[in-house]
Amino acid sequence: MDLQTVGKIDFQKLELDSCDDTAYRVLLTRMEKRRKAFRISYSKATNRTFVLDSCRTYLRVCMFDSMFYFWENTLWGFYGTTEKPRCGEIACGYFVTTLLRDAGFQIPRVRWAEVASETFIREFCNNTVFHQIGKETVDVMGWIRKQKPQYFLVGLDTHVGIIEKRDTAVNFIHSAYFIQADGVTRETASGPNPFALSHYKVFGELLSDAQVKAWIMKSEYK
């Protein structure tokens, strides 16, 4: 495997037909093939940190460019559990756990989607979480910008999503029906949205070394 090319988008965007997830499944198949190649590289590597970093870059591109492209604008529903992008409805917890599951993480999709967000964030993040409770949005945004990780799982008062630091922007990726958003969206985290308005916020690093290794080795989360 050419590790120099892992950060490049390896999927050409196509026009999507409602409920036809053929192209999405092709993407997931390609990701699984790349995962197997990463596993071989990791097992043989003398510098495993390099492999983990390369794999992390690859997952960022796949999950938050290619996969998100398919899921964007999928309708929100309080009881939504669809497994097909842009077909049916999906609740906030199911969106997050379906994205992780489809990316190749061996997680309990249904259980994690239906428990309190902090519970599943703790389980996925090896019990390491960061609370920002009762703070002004500007202060929370300042805290985020000082952190090294580029992606976080975030649990809120009654919601869950993903925080993304991309260039100078801090985005909130989630599924909701709120003001101008109806379904899966990427929007500025400063609001107005459930992230900005939530009193309770709990963060867990997404794509940590431990998680990336678990993806490479296809380790199961129970």
BASE-345416 format. One line per 10 residues: number of its first residue (from 1); their letters; for each residue x, y, z of C-alpha. Coordinates in nm, 2 decimals, padded with zeros to 4 digits. Each point is the difference from the previous one (the first is absolute). Example, Ala and Ser with C-alpha at 12.3 -4.5 7.8 and 13.67 -1.06 7.14 Angstrom:
BEGIN
1) AS) 01.23/-00.45/00.78 ~ 00.14/00.34/-00.07
This chain:
BEGIN
1) MDLQTVGKID) 00.00/00.00/00.00 ~ 00.12/00.35/-00.09 ~ -00.03/00.18/00.33 ~ 00.08/00.33/-00.17 ~ -00.34/00.00/-00.16 ~ -00.22/-00.09/00.29 ~ -00.12/00.35/00.06 ~ -00.14/00.05/-00.34 ~ -00.37/-00.03/-00.07 ~ -00.04/-00.34/-00.17
11) FQKLELDSCD) -00.37/00.04/-00.10 ~ -00.14/00.20/-00.28 ~ -00.32/00.18/00.10 ~ -00.31/-00.11/-00.19 ~ -00.36/00.11/-00.03 ~ -00.20/-00.19/00.25 ~ -00.33/-00.18/-00.06 ~ -00.23/-00.02/00.30 ~ 00.03/-00.33/00.18 ~ 00.26/-00.14/-00.24
21) DTAYRVLLTR) 00.30/-00.05/00.22 ~ 00.21/-00.19/-00.26 ~ 00.27/00.27/-00.03 ~ 00.01/00.03/00.38 ~ 00.06/-00.37/00.04 ~ 00.28/00.02/-00.26 ~ 00.17/00.26/00.21 ~ -00.03/-00.22/00.31 ~ 00.14/-00.29/-00.18 ~ 00.30/00.20/-00.11
31) MEKRRKAFRI) 00.05/00.12/00.36 ~ 00.00/-00.36/00.12 ~ 00.26/-00.10/-00.26 ~ 00.22/00.29/00.12 ~ -00.05/-00.10/00.36 ~ 00.14/-00.35/-00.08 ~ 00.30/00.17/-00.17 ~ 00.06/00.22/00.30 ~ -00.01/-00.31/00.22 ~ 00.28/-00.16/-00.20
41) SYSKATNRTF) 00.20/00.32/00.01 ~ -00.05/00.04/00.37 ~ 00.10/-00.36/00.08 ~ 00.33/00.05/-00.20 ~ 00.08/00.36/00.09 ~ 00.30/00.10/00.21 ~ -00.16/00.34/00.04 ~ -00.36/-00.07/00.09 ~ -00.07/00.37/00.09 ~ 00.04/00.09/-00.37
51) VLDSCRTYLR) -00.25/-00.27/-00.10 ~ -00.25/00.12/00.27 ~ 00.04/00.36/-00.12 ~ -00.05/-00.10/-00.36 ~ -00.30/-00.21/00.08 ~ -00.15/00.29/00.21 ~ 00.03/00.23/-00.30 ~ -00.16/-00.26/-00.22 ~ -00.30/-00.04/00.23 ~ -00.05/00.37/00.04
61) VCMFDSMFYF) -00.03/00.04/-00.38 ~ -00.22/-00.30/-00.04 ~ -00.24/00.07/00.29 ~ -00.03/00.37/-00.02 ~ 00.03/00.06/-00.37 ~ -00.11/-00.31/-00.19 ~ -00.24/-00.16/00.25 ~ -00.14/00.33/00.12 ~ -00.08/00.09/-00.36 ~ -00.24/-00.30/-00.02
71) WENTLWGFYG) -00.16/00.07/00.34 ~ -00.04/00.38/-00.04 ~ -00.37/00.10/-00.01 ~ -00.13/-00.34/00.12 ~ -00.31/00.10/00.18 ~ -00.01/00.00/00.38 ~ -00.26/-00.20/00.19 ~ -00.03/-00.05/00.38 ~ -00.04/-00.37/-00.06 ~ 00.21/-00.01/-00.32
81) TTEKPRCGEI) 00.23/-00.30/-00.04 ~ 00.06/-00.01/-00.37 ~ 00.32/-00.17/-00.12 ~ -00.02/00.14/-00.35 ~ 00.11/00.36/-00.06 ~ -00.27/00.24/-00.12 ~ -00.26/-00.27/00.03 ~ -00.24/00.02/00.30 ~ 00.09/00.18/00.32 ~ 00.28/-00.02/00.26
91) ACGYFVTTLL) 00.02/00.12/00.36 ~ 00.31/00.18/00.13 ~ 00.13/-00.31/00.19 ~ -00.06/-00.23/-00.29 ~ 00.17/00.23/-00.24 ~ 00.32/00.00/00.21 ~ 00.01/-00.37/00.07 ~ -00.09/-00.09/-00.36 ~ 00.28/00.22/-00.13 ~ 00.25/-00.17/00.24
101) RDAGFQIPRV) -00.14/-00.35/-00.08 ~ 00.01/00.05/-00.38 ~ 00.35/00.15/00.02 ~ 00.11/-00.34/00.13 ~ 00.00/00.04/00.38 ~ -00.14/-00.31/00.17 ~ -00.25/00.17/00.23 ~ -00.34/-00.09/00.14 ~ -00.19/00.24/-00.23 ~ -00.35/-00.03/00.15
111) RWAEVASETF) 00.10/-00.01/00.37 ~ 00.23/00.30/-00.03 ~ -00.26/00.19/-00.20 ~ -00.25/-00.04/00.28 ~ 00.20/00.05/00.32 ~ 00.09/00.34/00.15 ~ 00.26/00.16/-00.22 ~ 00.27/00.02/00.28 ~ -00.04/-00.38/00.05 ~ 00.10/-00.09/-00.35
121) IREFCNNTVF) 00.26/00.27/-00.04 ~ 00.17/-00.13/00.31 ~ -00.01/-00.36/-00.13 ~ 00.15/00.11/-00.34 ~ 00.25/00.24/00.15 ~ 00.14/-00.23/00.26 ~ -00.17/00.19/00.28 ~ 00.18/00.32/-00.08 ~ -00.24/00.29/-00.04 ~ 00.00/00.38/00.05
131) HQIGKETVDV) -00.29/00.20/00.14 ~ -00.09/00.35/-00.09 ~ -00.31/00.08/00.21 ~ -00.19/00.32/00.04 ~ 00.26/00.20/-00.20 ~ -00.06/00.27/-00.26 ~ 00.04/-00.12/-00.36 ~ 00.29/00.24/-00.06 ~ 00.19/-00.16/00.28 ~ -00.07/-00.36/-00.12
141) MGWIRKQKPQ) 00.11/00.09/-00.35 ~ 00.32/00.14/00.14 ~ 00.06/-00.32/00.19 ~ -00.06/-00.21/-00.32 ~ 00.25/00.21/-00.20 ~ 00.27/-00.07/00.26 ~ -00.04/-00.38/-00.02 ~ 00.22/-00.21/-00.23 ~ -00.26/-00.25/-00.12 ~ -00.19/00.11/-00.32
151) YFLVGLDTHV) -00.31/-00.20/00.07 ~ -00.21/-00.06/00.32 ~ -00.31/-00.19/00.08 ~ -00.22/00.24/00.20 ~ -00.30/-00.08/00.22 ~ -00.24/00.28/00.09 ~ -00.31/00.05/00.21 ~ -00.22/-00.21/-00.23 ~ 00.21/-00.04/-00.31 ~ 00.33/-00.15/-00.14
161) GIIEKRDTAV) 00.22/00.09/-00.29 ~ 00.36/00.05/-00.11 ~ 00.22/00.31/00.03 ~ 00.24/00.07/-00.28 ~ 00.30/00.23/-00.01 ~ 00.07/00.07/-00.37 ~ 00.24/00.28/-00.09 ~ -00.12/00.30/00.20 ~ -00.36/-00.13/00.03 ~ -00.16/-00.20/00.28
171) NFIHSAYFIQ) -00.30/-00.19/-00.14 ~ -00.28/-00.21/00.16 ~ -00.10/-00.31/-00.20 ~ -00.33/-00.15/00.11 ~ -00.35/-00.11/-00.09 ~ -00.28/00.23/00.13 ~ -00.31/00.20/-00.07 ~ 00.10/00.34/00.12 ~ -00.06/00.35/-00.15 ~ 00.14/-00.03/-00.35
181) ADGVTRETAS) 00.14/-00.35/00.03 ~ -00.22/-00.30/-00.08 ~ 00.21/-00.31/00.01 ~ 00.37/-00.08/-00.03 ~ 00.20/00.32/-00.03 ~ 00.34/00.16/00.06 ~ -00.03/00.35/00.14 ~ 00.20/00.25/00.20 ~ 00.01/-00.11/00.36 ~ -00.05/00.35/00.14
191) GPNPFALSHY) -00.37/-00.03/-00.09 ~ -00.29/00.04/00.01 ~ -00.02/-00.37/00.05 ~ -00.03/-00.26/00.28 ~ 00.37/00.00/00.06 ~ 00.01/00.38/00.07 ~ -00.31/-00.01/00.21 ~ 00.07/-00.30/00.21 ~ 00.09/00.05/00.37 ~ 00.17/-00.34/00.02
201) KVFGELLSDA) 00.28/-00.10/-00.23 ~ 00.22/-00.31/00.03 ~ 00.29/-00.06/-00.25 ~ 00.19/-00.31/-00.10 ~ 00.28/-00.01/-00.25 ~ -00.09/-00.16/-00.33 ~ 00.27/-00.18/-00.20 ~ 00.24/-00.04/00.29 ~ 00.30/-00.23/-00.04 ~ -00.19/-00.27/00.20
211) QVKAWIMKSE) -00.31/00.03/-00.23 ~ 00.20/00.00/-00.32 ~ 00.19/-00.31/00.11 ~ -00.34/-00.16/00.09 ~ -00.12/00.08/-00.35 ~ 00.32/-00.15/-00.16 ~ -00.03/-00.31/00.20 ~ -00.38/-00.02/-00.02 ~ -00.02/-00.02/00.38 ~ -00.35/-00.03/00.14
221) YK) -00.16/00.25/00.24 ~ -00.26/-00.18/00.22
